[in-house]
Amino acid sequence: MSFDVKDSGQRTEFAGGMVRDSAEKTDYLLALDGPMFKRWAEHLTKGAKKYSARNWMKANSQAEIDHAMKSLGHHFIQYIEGETDEDHAAAIFFNINLIEYVKGRMKDDSHT
């Protein structure tokens, strides 16, 4: 396998002499701010113990999207109503991610 090193042509030179590409890029570390990243990770960890790690990534059909939409709706209402029996906010994150993941898989599969 061979990969190119992408280059925007924009450079930043550091005091020690190192030079790096300085183009604007998505700062993924910003997603770690606030409580939700940790809570979502905890939700995924609990799910991994119950079903196996990354079990949700086996989803690949509209039926699974429909199930996740229903679950998303339930957790959304429970969140809005202030229920605290589960981490409904983390479950909302989980279900949205699952839905978007399956949509992507289905789109990719339609091009093969």
C-alpha angles and dihedrals in degrees: 000000000000127000132189122223106238115233129194093184091240115118139194118194116204127213092258092054099258113141123204138174108266103192118139109269134176109275101221091180089072088072088067093065117105128016102293102080091056093044092048090050090050090050091051091048092053090048091050090055091049100041107009130270114302092359088142089063090070089072112112112152146072089252089063092046089052091050091049091048090054091048090047090053093050093048092045092055091044089050093048090049090052097244112167102186089106136010093268093174091058090046089053090053090048095051095046090050091048092050093049091045092053092045088055092048092049091048091049091047091052090060096053 
